[in-house]
């Protein structure tokens, strides 16, 4: 693909952003660089994804960790198509009018999970505001498909907010995933420009609803830094997340997908991420992952094991008091 063809492809993926001026991100710091994807197992993982005709957020969102994760046969599946009905200023997933749902996709996800031998799987999705239930039932069928084909695999779902419909939230919660993950992404002040289709407190309410319905389900949410937030705003966001009883917080550096996306306002250093992790620990999160390359699905399986151990230790300490 030529340079001009690549530009045209990006314009097709993000038509709503083409009116934006170019805002180049500039040179990335050394700590944000990763090697190019390669390796035998990486290729095998890619072949399974292609054979089952599946989408992954690893590819669609341009995750910097795709090489590492796929080399370990870890993949975050993205259901309900590859076109999103929303146009978040940070996201690299294509925006437009999605096609019809594929009724066989949940079963193919289950087959892929079995073939890859996954102990823990992450399933995310595009937003489907065009559907009456925003895709809630399709999420449930996907969880069922995984458990039918690979019953020992723990399931982490990573849905959108279903337009704020509590009935749809309850439908998905009823599938009893092991982890309910939903990123709030950025501080309240920046939501109108960075995440215009969502609402800060709506996301918090949904995560709190998970705990109201089934306290045994782990809840998880993520924050990007580098969009212009302040430390005071991050601290307040952490307080809001803890008030919603969120167990696990992930914090990573925002990376600008194209010059038309929201610009990087700051590159947070590894030392600053250590300070963010210390702050989150003081707030009382059960689990914290904070580094420049942290992403919600990165090391999700290992993190789930640590999350379970942390809860068990917490319950043991309470029993001993």
TORFI-539863 format. One line per 5 residues: number of its first residue (from 1); their letters; for each residue x, y, z of N, C-alpha, C. Coordinates in Angstrom, 2 decimals. Atoms other than C-alpha are relative to their C-alpha. Layout:
BEGIN
NUM> A> X Y Z X Y Z X Y Z | ... .
END
This chain:
BEGIN
1> XXXXX> 0.84 -1.19 0.00 0.00 0.00 0.00 0.88 1.25 0.00 | -0.80 -1.22 0.08 1.41 3.39 -1.01 -0.39 0.96 1.13 | 0.26 -0.98 -1.05 1.58 6.38 1.37 -1.36 0.67 -0.22 | 1.28 -0.66 0.28 -1.36 8.08 -0.39 -1.18 -0.94 0.23 | 1.07 0.98 -0.25 -3.40 4.87 -0.22 -0.25 -0.16 1.49 .
6> XXXXX> 0.16 0.08 -1.44 -2.74 4.66 3.52 -0.77 1.20 0.54 | 0.73 -1.20 -0.42 -3.95 8.24 3.95 -1.48 -0.12 -0.34 | 1.39 0.18 0.43 -7.12 7.43 1.99 -0.71 -1.01 0.89 | 0.57 1.02 -0.87 -7.69 4.32 4.10 -0.36 0.59 1.36 | 0.27 -0.63 -1.29 -7.45 6.37 7.31 -1.18 0.96 -0.11 .
11> XXXXX> 1.13 -0.92 0.20 -9.87 8.94 5.87 -1.32 -0.77 -0.03 | 1.20 0.82 0.05 -12.38 6.17 5.17 -0.37 -0.53 1.38 | 0.25 0.52 -1.34 -11.98 4.80 8.70 -0.54 1.06 0.93 | 0.36 -1.09 -0.91 -12.46 8.19 10.33 -0.52 1.22 -0.77 | 0.49 -1.13 0.82 -14.58 10.39 8.02 -0.36 1.22 0.83 .
16> XXXXX> 0.42 -1.12 -0.85 -15.82 12.52 10.93 1.18 0.83 0.49 | -1.18 -0.71 -0.51 -12.25 13.54 11.80 0.75 0.78 -1.09 | -0.77 -0.60 1.09 -11.17 14.77 8.38 -0.05 1.53 0.00 | 0.07 -1.47 -0.10 -12.27 18.34 9.16 1.00 0.54 1.02 | -0.95 -0.44 -1.01 -9.76 18.45 12.02 1.33 0.40 -0.63 .
21> XXXXX> -1.34 -0.32 0.49 -6.43 20.17 11.43 0.98 -1.10 0.40 | -1.03 0.97 -0.37 -3.35 17.97 11.42 0.71 0.47 1.26 | -0.67 -0.31 -1.27 -1.82 17.81 14.91 1.00 -1.12 0.28 | -0.99 1.08 -0.15 1.33 15.68 14.68 0.41 -0.19 1.46 | -0.33 0.30 -1.38 2.27 13.93 17.92 1.46 0.27 0.32 .
26> XXXXX> -1.43 -0.20 -0.26 6.00 14.49 17.49 0.70 -1.31 0.33 | -0.82 1.18 -0.27 8.76 12.08 18.40 -0.39 -0.64 1.33 | 0.32 0.72 -1.23 7.86 9.39 20.93 1.25 -0.15 0.86 | -1.15 0.25 -0.88 10.11 9.04 23.98 0.43 -1.47 -0.10 | -0.56 1.35 0.13 12.33 5.95 24.14 -0.81 -1.05 0.75 .
31> XXXXX> 0.71 0.99 -0.81 10.22 4.30 26.85 -1.33 -0.44 -0.60 | 1.28 0.35 0.60 7.18 4.11 24.56 0.18 -0.88 -1.23 | -0.27 0.76 1.21 8.86 2.19 21.75 -0.09 -1.50 0.26 | 0.12 1.46 -0.10 8.11 -1.50 21.10 0.50 -0.63 -1.30 | -0.46 0.66 1.23 9.58 -4.03 18.63 -1.16 -0.36 -0.92 .
36> XXXXX> 1.02 0.37 0.98 7.68 -4.90 15.44 -0.49 -1.42 0.27 | 0.54 1.35 -0.22 5.35 -7.94 15.72 0.69 -1.03 -0.88 | -0.62 1.07 0.77 7.02 -11.19 14.65 0.03 -1.27 0.86 | -0.14 1.25 -0.75 7.60 -14.80 15.65 -0.99 -1.06 -0.47 | 0.80 1.13 0.45 6.18 -18.25 14.95 -1.38 -0.02 0.66 .
41> XXXXX> 1.28 0.07 -0.70 3.48 -18.18 17.63 -0.87 1.20 -0.36 | 0.75 -1.17 0.48 2.48 -14.66 16.59 -0.72 -0.34 -1.29 | 0.61 0.38 1.28 1.87 -16.04 13.10 -1.13 -1.00 0.17 | 1.05 0.99 -0.25 -0.13 -18.98 14.45 -1.26 0.65 0.56 | 1.15 -0.72 -0.57 -2.35 -16.66 16.50 -0.74 0.76 -1.09 .
46> XXXXX> 0.60 -0.76 1.10 -2.92 -14.48 13.45 -0.79 -0.92 -0.93 | 0.68 0.96 0.89 -3.85 -17.55 11.38 -1.34 -0.44 0.60 | 1.25 0.41 -0.65 -6.48 -18.65 13.94 -1.04 1.11 -0.10 | 0.92 -1.15 0.08 -8.02 -15.16 14.02 -0.56 0.13 -1.41 | 0.44 -0.13 1.39 -8.14 -15.05 10.21 -0.93 -1.16 -0.39 .
51> XXXXX> 0.80 1.16 0.39 -9.49 -18.59 9.81 -1.40 0.06 0.56 | 1.31 -0.10 -0.62 -12.34 -17.94 12.22 -0.74 1.29 -0.38 | 0.59 -1.26 0.49 -13.04 -14.57 10.52 -0.42 0.91 1.15 | 0.27 -0.79 -1.19 -12.77 -12.65 13.79 0.74 1.32 -0.04 | -0.68 -1.28 -0.17 -11.86 -9.09 14.68 0.63 0.04 1.39 .
56> XXXXX> -0.63 -0.20 -1.31 -9.51 -8.13 17.48 0.24 1.49 0.21 | -0.29 -1.40 -0.32 -9.14 -4.82 19.26 1.50 0.24 -0.09 | -1.46 -0.10 0.13 -5.41 -5.55 19.14 0.37 0.66 -1.34 | -0.27 -0.55 1.33 -5.44 -4.78 15.40 -0.79 1.27 -0.27 | 0.87 -1.12 0.38 -8.41 -2.45 15.03 0.34 1.28 0.74 .
61> XXXXX> -0.34 -1.19 -0.77 -7.30 -0.09 17.80 1.49 0.33 -0.07 | -1.42 -0.28 0.15 -3.62 -0.28 16.83 0.77 -0.12 1.30 | -0.65 0.15 -1.30 -2.48 -1.60 20.23 1.50 -0.21 -0.17 | -1.45 0.17 0.12 1.30 -1.28 20.72 0.50 -1.34 0.52 | -0.44 1.26 -0.61 1.41 -4.60 22.59 -0.40 -1.23 -0.81 .
66> XXXXX> 0.51 1.14 0.76 -0.01 -6.78 19.80 1.06 -1.07 -0.22 | -1.05 0.97 0.24 3.33 -8.43 19.06 0.27 -0.88 1.21 | -0.25 0.75 -1.23 3.98 -9.43 22.66 -1.16 -0.92 0.34 | 1.17 0.80 -0.40 0.43 -10.61 23.34 -0.22 -1.17 -0.95 | 0.27 1.07 0.95 -0.01 -12.62 20.14 1.11 -1.05 0.02 .
71> XXXXX> -1.09 0.97 -0.12 3.40 -14.24 20.61 -0.25 -0.96 1.16 | 0.39 0.85 -1.12 1.94 -15.61 23.86 -1.41 -0.58 -0.18 | 1.35 0.48 0.33 -1.34 -16.56 22.13 -1.07 0.65 0.87 | 1.01 -0.78 -0.68 -3.25 -13.84 23.93 -0.60 0.98 -1.02 | 0.65 -0.92 0.92 -5.80 -11.92 21.88 -1.29 0.50 0.62 .
76> XXXXX> 1.25 -0.58 -0.48 -8.64 -9.55 22.78 -0.96 0.10 -1.17 | 0.94 0.04 1.12 -11.58 -10.31 20.52 -0.95 1.19 0.03 | 0.93 -1.12 0.13 -13.80 -7.51 19.23 -1.20 -0.47 -0.78 | 1.20 0.55 0.62 -17.36 -8.57 18.47 -0.90 1.08 -0.57 | 1.05 -0.85 0.60 -20.29 -7.10 16.52 0.52 0.84 -1.16 .
81> XXXXX> -0.51 -0.69 1.18 -18.19 -6.02 13.54 1.23 0.82 0.29 | -1.21 -0.82 -0.12 -15.31 -3.65 12.93 -0.29 1.48 -0.20 | 0.40 -1.39 0.18 -17.29 -0.42 12.50 -0.82 0.45 1.20 | 0.64 -0.52 -1.20 -18.34 1.65 15.52 -0.96 1.14 -0.36 | 0.95 -1.08 0.25 -21.34 3.99 15.68 0.43 1.32 0.67 .
86> XXXXX> -0.47 -1.21 -0.68 -19.39 6.46 17.85 1.34 0.45 -0.59 | -1.21 -0.59 0.57 -16.44 8.69 17.06 0.84 0.66 1.09 | -0.84 -0.55 -1.07 -14.28 9.10 20.16 1.27 0.59 -0.59 | -1.12 -0.75 0.57 -11.43 11.53 19.60 1.33 -0.72 0.11 | -1.26 0.72 -0.23 -8.78 9.05 20.75 0.08 -1.32 -0.74 .
91> XXXXX> 0.10 1.40 0.41 -9.92 5.82 19.11 0.31 -0.22 -1.47 | -0.38 0.32 1.37 -8.55 4.16 15.97 -0.96 -0.96 -0.68 | 0.99 0.88 0.62 -11.54 1.86 15.39 -0.83 0.80 -1.00 | 0.74 -0.69 1.07 -13.41 2.73 12.19 -1.38 0.45 0.48 | 1.31 -0.56 -0.33 -16.54 4.88 12.48 -0.89 -0.02 -1.24 .
96> XXXXX> 0.90 0.00 1.13 -19.62 4.55 10.30 -1.28 -0.74 0.30 | 1.23 0.77 -0.14 -22.76 2.50 9.71 0.35 -1.48 -0.02 | -0.39 1.42 -0.05 -22.18 -1.10 10.87 -0.96 -0.89 -0.78 | 0.84 0.98 0.65 -23.50 -4.18 9.12 -0.80 -0.80 1.01 | 0.81 0.86 -0.87 -25.83 -6.83 10.51 0.90 -0.86 0.89 .
101> XXXXX> -0.74 0.89 -0.88 -24.72 -8.97 13.44 0.15 -1.38 -0.64 | -0.25 1.36 0.49 -23.21 -12.35 12.58 -0.44 -0.99 1.08 | 0.52 0.90 -1.05 -25.23 -14.98 14.48 0.96 -1.12 0.36 | -0.96 1.08 -0.27 -22.35 -17.49 14.25 1.26 0.50 0.69 | -1.21 -0.55 -0.61 -19.75 -15.14 15.69 0.24 -0.52 1.42 .
106> XXXXX> -0.25 0.51 -1.36 -20.27 -16.20 19.34 0.59 -1.41 0.02 | -0.52 1.36 0.06 -19.63 -19.85 18.42 1.43 -0.01 -0.52 | -1.36 -0.05 0.55 -16.55 -18.97 16.35 0.98 0.56 1.03 | -0.85 -0.49 -1.08 -15.17 -16.99 19.29 0.34 -1.16 0.94 | -0.22 1.14 -0.87 -15.62 -20.08 21.45 1.00 -1.00 -0.60 .
111> XXXXX> -0.92 0.92 0.68 -13.83 -22.26 18.87 1.42 0.56 0.04 | -1.32 -0.61 -0.01 -10.92 -19.80 18.64 0.63 -0.05 1.39 | -0.50 0.06 -1.38 -10.59 -19.66 22.44 0.50 -1.41 0.30 | -0.40 1.39 -0.21 -10.45 -23.47 22.51 1.29 -0.32 -0.76 | -1.17 0.29 0.83 -7.91 -23.66 19.66 1.26 0.67 0.55 .
116> XXXXX> -1.14 -0.74 -0.52 -5.67 -21.05 21.29 0.38 -0.43 1.42 | -0.28 0.48 -1.34 -5.87 -22.79 24.66 0.03 1.10 1.05 | -0.02 -1.14 -0.91 -6.72 -19.56 26.47 -0.56 -0.36 1.37 | 0.49 0.15 -1.36 -7.04 -19.72 30.23 -0.89 1.18 0.39 | 0.76 -1.22 -0.28 -8.46 -16.18 30.26 -0.17 0.74 -1.32 .
121> XXXXX> 0.25 -0.69 1.26 -10.09 -14.31 27.39 -0.68 1.33 0.25 | 0.61 -1.32 -0.05 -11.01 -10.67 26.87 -0.86 0.19 -1.25 | 0.92 -0.24 1.12 -14.03 -9.83 24.69 -0.51 1.42 0.10 | 0.51 -1.37 0.07 -14.67 -6.23 23.75 -0.91 0.12 -1.22 | 0.93 -0.18 1.12 -16.95 -4.72 21.09 0.01 1.45 -0.46 .
126> XXXXX> 0.32 -1.35 0.45 -17.68 -1.73 18.94 -1.30 0.42 0.66 | 1.30 -0.47 -0.46 -20.51 0.47 20.15 -1.02 -0.22 -1.11 | 1.06 0.25 0.97 -23.76 -0.51 18.41 -1.27 0.73 0.43 | 1.16 -0.81 -0.35 -26.13 2.36 19.13 -1.15 -0.17 -0.99 | 1.04 0.23 1.01 -28.04 1.28 16.00 -0.92 -1.16 0.36 .
131> XXXXX> 0.79 1.18 -0.37 -29.36 -1.88 17.70 -0.94 0.31 1.17 | 0.95 -0.28 -1.08 -32.41 -1.92 20.00 0.56 -0.23 1.40 | -0.59 0.28 -1.31 -30.39 -3.46 22.85 1.49 0.32 0.04 | -1.42 -0.39 0.11 -27.01 -2.00 21.77 0.94 -1.20 -0.02 | -0.82 1.20 0.10 -25.79 -5.57 21.34 0.11 -0.80 1.28 .
136> XXXXX> -0.09 0.68 -1.30 -26.42 -6.77 24.91 -0.17 -1.52 -0.15 | 0.26 1.44 0.15 -27.85 -10.15 23.87 1.14 -0.70 -0.73 | -1.13 0.59 0.73 -24.96 -10.74 21.47 1.18 -0.23 0.95 | -1.03 0.20 -1.01 -22.56 -10.27 24.38 -0.28 -1.26 0.81 | 0.39 1.17 -0.77 -24.49 -12.86 26.37 0.27 -1.28 -0.79 .
141> XXXXX> -0.21 1.19 0.84 -24.38 -15.35 23.48 1.49 -0.29 -0.16 | -1.44 0.21 0.13 -20.63 -14.80 23.14 0.58 -0.63 1.26 | -0.45 0.61 -1.25 -20.03 -15.57 26.81 -0.43 -1.47 0.03 | 0.50 1.38 0.02 -22.19 -18.69 26.40 0.80 -0.85 -0.98 | -0.77 0.73 0.99 -20.27 -19.71 23.26 1.37 -0.38 0.52 .
146> XXXXX> -1.31 0.29 -0.59 -16.95 -19.48 25.10 -0.11 -1.10 1.03 | 0.13 0.98 -1.08 -18.20 -21.46 28.07 -0.44 -1.37 -0.52 | 0.37 1.27 0.59 -19.67 -24.13 25.82 1.22 -0.71 -0.58 | -1.17 0.59 0.67 -16.43 -24.67 23.88 1.22 -0.12 0.90 | -1.18 -0.01 -0.86 -13.91 -23.89 26.62 -0.42 0.35 1.43 .
151> XXXXX> 0.61 -0.31 -1.30 -15.61 -24.16 30.03 0.98 0.40 1.10 | -0.97 -0.35 -1.04 -12.38 -23.76 32.03 0.54 1.42 -0.16 | -0.52 -1.35 0.26 -11.59 -20.36 30.48 -0.77 1.05 0.79 | 0.66 -1.12 -0.67 -12.31 -17.31 32.61 -0.24 1.10 -1.02 | 0.45 -0.94 1.03 -14.11 -14.55 30.73 -0.02 1.43 0.55 .
156> XXXXX> 0.01 -1.42 -0.32 -13.48 -10.82 30.88 -0.68 0.73 -1.14 | 0.68 -0.76 1.05 -15.97 -8.70 28.97 0.33 1.48 0.14 | -0.48 -1.39 0.08 -15.21 -5.15 27.90 -0.98 0.78 -0.88 | 1.03 -0.63 0.82 -18.46 -3.58 26.68 0.00 1.52 0.08 | 0.29 -1.42 -0.12 -19.56 -0.04 25.98 -1.06 0.23 1.06 .
161> XXXXX> 0.96 -0.33 -1.08 -22.25 1.66 28.06 -1.44 -0.32 -0.35 | 1.35 0.39 0.42 -25.30 0.35 26.10 -0.98 1.18 0.05 | 0.85 -1.18 0.03 -26.61 3.90 25.84 -0.62 0.35 1.33 | 0.53 -0.31 -1.32 -27.24 3.99 29.58 -1.24 -0.78 0.38 | 1.22 0.77 -0.27 -30.05 1.41 29.45 0.28 -1.05 1.07 .
166> XXXXX> -0.27 0.92 -1.11 -30.09 -0.40 32.81 -0.47 -1.41 -0.29 | 0.48 1.33 0.36 -32.12 -3.29 31.41 1.05 -0.75 -0.81 | -1.07 0.62 0.79 -29.34 -3.95 28.89 1.20 -0.31 0.87 | -1.10 0.30 -0.94 -26.72 -3.66 31.63 -0.29 -1.31 0.73 | 0.35 1.18 -0.79 -28.59 -6.27 33.66 0.03 -1.28 -0.84 .
171> XXXXX> -0.08 1.14 0.90 -28.86 -8.57 30.64 1.43 -0.53 -0.08 | -1.40 0.40 0.15 -25.09 -8.58 30.22 0.58 -0.48 1.33 | -0.48 0.41 -1.33 -24.35 -8.77 33.95 -0.49 -1.41 0.31 | 0.59 1.31 -0.25 -26.64 -11.81 34.03 0.77 -1.15 -0.62 | -0.84 1.06 0.58 -24.15 -13.74 31.86 1.13 -0.38 0.94 .
176> XXXXX> -0.96 0.25 -1.08 -21.91 -13.63 34.95 1.44 -0.15 -0.50 | -1.42 0.05 0.38 -18.54 -12.80 33.42 0.86 0.01 1.26 | -0.90 -0.03 -1.15 -15.56 -13.21 35.72 0.47 1.43 0.27 | -0.39 -1.40 -0.12 -14.53 -9.60 35.04 -0.88 0.84 -0.91 | 0.75 -0.97 0.79 -16.68 -6.69 33.87 0.88 1.24 -0.12 .
181> XXXXX> -0.97 -1.06 0.24 -14.31 -4.16 32.31 -0.63 1.08 -0.89 | 0.53 -1.11 0.81 -15.41 -0.74 31.04 0.86 1.23 0.28 | -0.90 -1.13 -0.19 -12.97 2.10 30.50 -0.74 1.33 0.05 | 0.52 -1.37 -0.06 -13.96 5.58 31.64 0.88 0.93 -0.81 | -0.96 -0.58 0.95 -10.89 6.69 29.67 0.66 1.30 0.43 .
186> XXXXX> -0.59 -1.30 -0.31 -10.44 10.28 30.83 -0.80 0.72 1.07 | 0.63 -0.73 -1.10 -11.32 12.81 33.50 -1.28 0.69 -0.47 | 1.33 -0.54 0.32 -14.77 14.41 33.66 0.07 1.22 -0.91 | -0.08 -1.25 0.79 -13.69 17.79 32.23 0.24 -0.26 -1.48 | -0.38 0.26 1.39 -12.33 16.22 29.03 -1.00 -0.88 -0.75 .
191> XXXXX> 0.94 0.91 0.64 -15.25 13.87 28.34 -0.74 0.59 -1.20 | 0.77 -0.52 1.13 -17.26 16.22 26.07 0.77 0.04 -1.32 | -0.78 -0.06 1.24 -14.39 16.49 23.57 0.69 -1.33 -0.33 | -0.74 1.24 0.23 -12.56 13.17 24.02 -0.93 -1.19 -0.19 | 0.92 1.14 0.01 -15.51 10.82 24.54 -1.44 0.50 -0.12 .
196> XXXXX> 1.28 -0.73 0.08 -18.54 12.78 23.26 -1.24 -0.88 0.00 | 1.18 0.86 0.02 -20.85 9.79 22.78 -0.31 -0.65 1.32 | 0.17 0.62 -1.31 -20.42 8.65 26.37 -0.24 1.06 1.06 | 0.18 -0.90 -1.13 -21.06 10.17 29.79 0.80 -0.53 1.18 | -0.89 0.37 -1.10 -18.62 10.13 32.69 -0.75 -0.74 1.11 .
201> XXXXX> 0.71 0.59 -1.13 -21.15 9.41 35.43 -0.88 -1.18 -0.42 | 0.72 1.18 0.50 -23.12 6.99 33.23 0.90 -1.24 0.09 | -0.95 1.12 -0.07 -20.03 4.79 33.00 0.21 -0.44 1.44 | -0.15 0.34 -1.41 -19.54 4.96 36.75 -1.22 -0.73 0.54 | 1.23 0.64 -0.47 -23.18 4.05 37.36 -0.10 -1.44 -0.49 .
206> XXXXX> 0.07 1.36 0.52 -22.92 1.01 35.11 0.92 -0.93 0.78 | -0.93 0.83 -0.76 -19.86 -0.29 36.94 -0.50 -0.22 1.43 | 0.60 0.18 -1.31 -21.59 0.30 40.27 -1.16 -0.99 -0.06 | 1.13 0.92 0.16 -24.63 -1.57 38.95 0.47 -1.46 0.00 | -0.55 1.36 0.00 -22.45 -4.64 38.35 0.11 -0.51 1.44 .
211> XXXXX> -0.17 0.39 -1.40 -21.60 -4.72 42.07 -1.34 -0.12 0.72 | 1.32 0.08 -0.63 -25.23 -4.07 43.05 -0.68 -1.33 -0.33 | 0.65 1.23 0.46 -26.40 -7.07 41.01 0.75 -1.24 0.46 | -0.80 1.18 -0.34 -23.52 -9.47 41.68 1.37 0.45 0.52 | -1.27 -0.47 -0.57 -20.73 -8.40 44.08 1.18 -0.91 -0.26 .
216> XXXXX> -1.11 0.92 0.24 -18.68 -11.47 43.16 0.74 0.29 -1.31 | -0.64 -0.33 1.27 -17.93 -10.10 39.67 1.03 1.10 0.22 | -1.02 -1.04 -0.09 -14.67 -8.18 39.50 -0.33 1.12 -0.99 | 0.18 -1.14 0.91 -14.97 -4.68 38.02 1.34 0.66 -0.25 | -1.29 -0.51 0.47 -12.21 -2.98 36.11 -0.25 1.21 -0.90 .
221> XXXXX> 0.15 -1.16 0.87 -11.75 0.40 34.44 1.37 0.62 -0.26 | -1.28 -0.55 0.40 -9.00 2.29 32.67 -0.02 1.49 -0.25 | -0.22 -1.43 0.18 -7.62 5.79 32.35 1.18 0.19 -0.94 | -1.11 -0.44 0.82 -5.47 7.30 29.59 0.54 1.32 0.54 | -0.57 -1.29 -0.35 -3.06 10.08 30.50 0.73 0.55 -1.22 .
226> XXXXX> -0.65 -0.65 1.13 -1.52 12.60 28.14 -0.94 0.83 -0.83 | 1.00 -0.76 0.75 -4.71 14.35 27.02 -0.22 1.40 0.56 | 0.15 -1.32 -0.59 -4.34 17.43 29.22 -0.58 0.00 1.39 | 0.54 0.12 -1.35 -5.60 16.14 32.57 1.02 0.47 1.03 | -0.89 -0.39 -1.09 -4.17 17.35 35.87 0.05 -1.11 1.04 .
231> XXXXX> -0.09 0.99 -1.06 -3.04 15.29 38.84 -1.19 0.09 0.94 | 1.17 -0.19 -0.86 -5.87 16.78 40.88 -1.24 -0.66 -0.62 | 1.13 0.61 0.68 -8.40 15.63 38.27 0.11 -1.52 0.02 | -0.19 1.44 -0.07 -6.90 12.15 38.21 -0.34 -0.52 1.39 | 0.31 0.39 -1.38 -7.12 11.96 41.99 -1.50 -0.03 0.22 .
236> XXXXX> 1.46 -0.03 -0.15 -10.80 12.95 41.84 -0.65 -1.17 -0.75 | 0.54 1.12 0.78 -11.44 10.36 39.12 0.19 -1.31 0.76 | -0.23 1.20 -0.81 -9.87 7.70 41.32 -1.00 -0.09 1.15 | 0.99 -0.02 -1.09 -12.13 8.76 44.20 -1.37 -0.41 -0.52 | 1.29 0.34 0.60 -15.16 8.51 41.90 -0.07 -1.50 -0.32 .
241> XXXXX> -0.05 1.43 0.33 -14.08 5.04 40.76 -0.11 -0.86 1.26 | 0.09 0.76 -1.25 -13.62 3.83 44.32 -1.41 0.11 0.60 | 1.38 -0.15 -0.48 -17.04 5.24 45.24 -0.94 -0.96 -0.73 | 0.77 0.98 0.77 -18.39 2.95 42.50 0.48 -1.42 0.25 | -0.49 1.31 -0.43 -16.50 0.05 44.14 0.74 -0.74 -1.11 .
246> XXXXX> -0.79 0.62 1.07 -14.24 -0.57 41.12 1.24 -0.65 0.62 | -1.09 0.77 -0.59 -11.66 -3.24 41.95 1.37 0.32 -0.60 | -1.26 0.02 0.73 -8.98 -2.78 39.31 0.07 1.23 -0.91 | -0.20 -1.15 0.87 -7.63 0.37 37.65 1.24 -0.21 -0.86 | -1.15 0.01 0.91 -5.36 0.45 34.59 0.25 1.43 -0.46 .
251> XXXXX> -0.39 -1.36 0.40 -3.45 3.61 33.64 1.11 -0.11 -1.03 | -0.99 0.06 1.07 -1.56 4.00 30.35 0.13 1.32 -0.73 | -0.24 -1.21 0.79 -0.15 6.65 28.05 -0.87 0.01 -1.25 | 0.74 -0.16 1.25 -2.43 7.92 25.28 0.98 0.11 -1.16 | -0.79 -0.08 1.23 -0.94 7.38 21.81 -0.92 0.46 -1.12 .
256> XXXXX> 0.83 -0.57 1.05 -2.30 9.43 18.93 0.05 -0.89 -1.25 | -0.02 0.91 1.15 -3.37 7.07 16.08 0.34 0.67 -1.32 | -0.28 -0.76 1.23 -3.30 9.71 13.30 0.04 1.48 0.36 | -0.04 -1.44 -0.28 -2.67 13.48 13.06 -1.39 0.63 0.15 | 1.36 -0.53 -0.12 -6.48 13.94 12.90 -0.64 -0.29 1.35 .
261> XXXXX> 0.52 0.33 -1.32 -7.04 12.44 16.33 0.46 1.04 1.03 | -0.40 -0.90 -1.09 -6.74 14.27 19.65 1.51 -0.06 0.19 | -1.45 -0.01 -0.13 -3.14 15.37 20.16 0.48 -0.47 1.37 | -0.65 0.32 -1.28 -0.79 14.10 22.85 0.45 1.32 0.61 | -0.36 -1.24 -0.68 -0.48 16.96 25.33 1.22 -0.16 0.90 .
266> XXXXX> -1.13 0.26 -0.89 2.13 15.28 27.53 0.39 -1.47 -0.08 | -0.51 1.36 -0.15 4.33 12.20 27.62 0.34 -0.21 1.48 | -0.24 0.26 -1.41 4.14 10.91 31.19 1.17 -0.98 0.13 | -1.20 0.82 -0.16 7.43 9.39 32.35 -0.29 -1.24 0.84 | 0.17 1.17 -0.86 7.83 5.94 33.96 -0.04 0.35 1.49 .
271> XXXXX> 0.00 -0.43 -1.40 8.57 7.71 37.25 -1.34 0.60 0.40 | 1.32 -0.58 -0.29 5.30 9.63 37.03 -1.07 -1.09 0.08 | 0.94 1.12 -0.09 3.44 6.37 36.39 0.14 -0.70 1.35 | -0.19 0.58 -1.32 4.98 5.02 39.59 -0.74 0.82 1.06 | 0.73 -0.86 -0.94 3.53 8.02 41.43 -1.50 -0.21 -0.13 .
276> XXXXX> 1.43 0.28 0.20 0.11 7.35 39.87 -0.39 -1.32 0.65 | 0.28 1.29 -0.62 0.31 3.73 41.02 -0.06 0.12 1.52 | 0.00 -0.21 -1.45 1.16 4.83 44.57 -1.27 0.71 0.45 | 1.22 -0.72 -0.31 -1.76 7.25 44.53 -1.20 -0.94 -0.03 | 1.11 0.95 0.11 -4.14 4.51 43.35 0.00 -0.99 1.15 .
281> XXXXX> -0.08 0.93 -1.12 -2.87 2.18 46.06 -0.54 0.64 1.28 | 0.51 -0.71 -1.18 -3.61 4.80 48.72 -1.51 0.14 -0.05 | 1.45 -0.13 0.15 -7.13 5.12 47.32 -0.73 -1.31 0.32 | 0.62 1.26 -0.41 -7.75 1.43 48.02 -0.40 -0.95 -1.11 | 0.30 0.95 1.07 -7.93 -0.31 44.63 0.59 -1.36 0.34 .
286> XXXXX> -0.46 1.36 -0.26 -7.60 -4.08 44.87 1.18 -0.36 -0.91 | -1.05 0.30 0.98 -5.37 -4.17 41.77 0.29 1.26 -0.81 | -0.42 -1.19 0.73 -3.38 -1.52 39.89 1.02 -0.40 -1.06 | -1.00 0.15 1.05 -1.54 -1.59 36.57 0.21 1.38 -0.61 | -0.28 -1.35 0.47 0.16 1.69 35.64 1.39 0.05 -0.62 .
291> XXXXX> -1.26 -0.15 0.72 2.87 2.14 33.01 -0.31 0.63 -1.35 | 0.28 -0.63 1.30 3.29 3.93 29.67 -0.72 -0.92 -0.98 | 0.58 0.92 0.96 2.31 0.80 27.72 -1.14 -0.85 0.56 | 1.14 0.72 -0.56 -0.42 -0.46 30.05 -1.24 0.20 -0.86 | 1.29 -0.02 0.68 -3.63 -1.33 28.21 -0.93 -0.96 0.74 .
296> XXXXX> 0.97 0.77 -0.79 -6.82 -2.87 29.59 0.14 -1.51 -0.16 | -0.07 1.44 0.23 -6.29 -6.27 27.99 1.42 -0.55 0.08 | -1.39 0.43 -0.06 -2.49 -6.38 28.37 0.24 -0.80 1.29 | -0.26 0.87 -1.15 -1.47 -9.27 30.68 -1.28 -0.30 0.79 | 1.28 0.14 -0.70 -5.17 -9.69 31.49 -0.11 -1.32 0.75 .
301> XXXXX> 0.08 1.29 -0.67 -4.83 -13.38 32.32 0.81 -0.05 1.28 | -0.85 -0.05 -1.20 -1.92 -12.92 34.72 -0.60 0.93 1.05 | 0.59 -0.97 -0.94 -3.64 -9.90 36.24 -1.24 -0.57 0.68 | 1.19 0.59 -0.62 -6.83 -11.90 36.81 0.40 -0.92 1.15 | -0.48 0.88 -1.08 -4.90 -14.47 38.85 0.43 0.82 1.21 .
306> XXXXX> -0.43 -0.87 -1.09 -3.37 -11.66 40.91 -1.21 0.65 0.68 | 1.21 -0.63 -0.53 -6.80 -10.05 41.31 -0.73 -0.96 0.94 | 0.63 1.01 -0.86 -8.27 -13.28 42.72 0.78 -0.16 1.30 | -0.83 0.17 -1.19 -5.33 -13.65 45.09 -0.13 1.21 0.93 | 0.15 -1.22 -0.81 -5.71 -10.03 46.25 -1.32 0.01 0.75 .
311> XXXXX> 1.29 0.05 -0.69 -9.40 -10.54 47.03 0.03 -1.02 1.13 | -0.08 1.03 -1.04 -8.68 -13.74 48.94 0.79 0.50 1.21 | -0.79 -0.56 -1.10 -6.01 -11.95 50.98 -0.79 1.05 0.76 | 0.82 -1.04 -0.63 -8.37 -9.05 51.63 -1.06 -0.62 0.91 | 1.03 0.67 -0.80 -11.13 -11.38 52.84 0.60 -0.69 1.22 .
316> XXXXX> -0.66 0.65 -1.13 -8.68 -13.29 55.03 0.38 1.02 1.07 | -0.36 -1.06 -0.96 -7.48 -10.05 56.63 -1.21 0.51 0.76 | 1.23 -0.47 -0.66 -11.05 -8.95 57.34 -0.49 -1.03 1.02 | 0.45 1.05 -0.91 -11.84 -12.31 58.91 0.85 -0.06 1.26 | -0.92 0.06 -1.13 -8.79 -12.03 61.15 -0.14 1.20 0.94 .
321> X> 0.12 -1.23 -0.83 -9.70 -8.55 62.43 -1.03 -0.17 1.12 .
END
